[in-house]
Amino acid sequence: MMLLSDFFEARREKRIAAAEAAAKAAAKAAAKAAAKAARAEGIAEGEARAYQKYAEWEKRRREAEARGEEFTEPLPTPQQQNNSKE
């Protein structure tokens, strides 16, 4: 036979478990959002770096052209940019 105190204790434990599950879900959602934001920031930073490398290359190419020199430097590629970090 279940006592009233047992009923209240079971109800309390159920509420605690539900609150813990909700907190865990909220933490997971927050972590996912933070990861998504960090990824977007990284992509934007990478695009900016690639554009800067291309702009610098284009400037050198135009300067060489203005001096009447042959410009043989290859166009920067993502692979070349990755290798320059190492």
N, C-alpha and C positions, 0 to 999 in steps of 0.2 A: 504494500500500500504506500502511495506517494504522499509524503507530507507536504504541506503548503510551502515550507521552507525549501524543500527539494525542488518544487515547481519554480519558485522565484530564482533559485540558484541556477537551474537549467536555462531559464529565460535570460538571466544575466550573462551566462557564458555564451549563449547564442548571439546576444547583442555585441559582446566583445569580439567574437569571431567575425561577425559581419563588419564591424568597424576596422578590424585588422585587414580584412580582405579589401575593403574600400581604400584604405591607406596604401596598400600594396599596389592596387590598380592605378591610383593617382600618381604614385612614385614612378611606376612603369611608363605612364603616359608622359610625365614630365621629362623622363630620361629620353624617351623617343623624340619628343619635341626639341630637346637640347641637341640631340645628335643630328636631327634634320637641319637645324639652324647652323650647326658647326660645319656640316657638309656643304651647305649652300655658301657659307662664308669662304670655305676652302676653294670651291669651284670659282667663285668670283675673284679670289686672290690669284688663282692660277691663270685665269683669263687675262687679268690685268698684267701679270708678269709676261705672258706670251705676247700681248699687244706691245708692251714696252720693248721687248727684245726685237720684235718686228720693226717698230718705229726707229730704234737705234740702227738696225741694219739698213733700213731705207734711207736714213740720213747719211750713213757712210757711203751708200751706193750713189746718192745724188751728189755728194761732195766729190767723189772720184770722177763722176761724169762731168762735173763742172771743171775739174782740172784736166779733163781729157784723158784720164787714165782708165785702163781696163779694170773692171771690178769683177773678181772671180770668187769672192766669198759666197759660200752657199747660203740660201735662205734658211733662217733658223727653223728647225722642226722641233716638235715635242721631244723626240728622242735625243736630240742634241742638248736640249735644255735639261733633261733628266741627267744626262751624262756630266754636265757641267757642275752639278751639285755634289758629285762624288769626289 
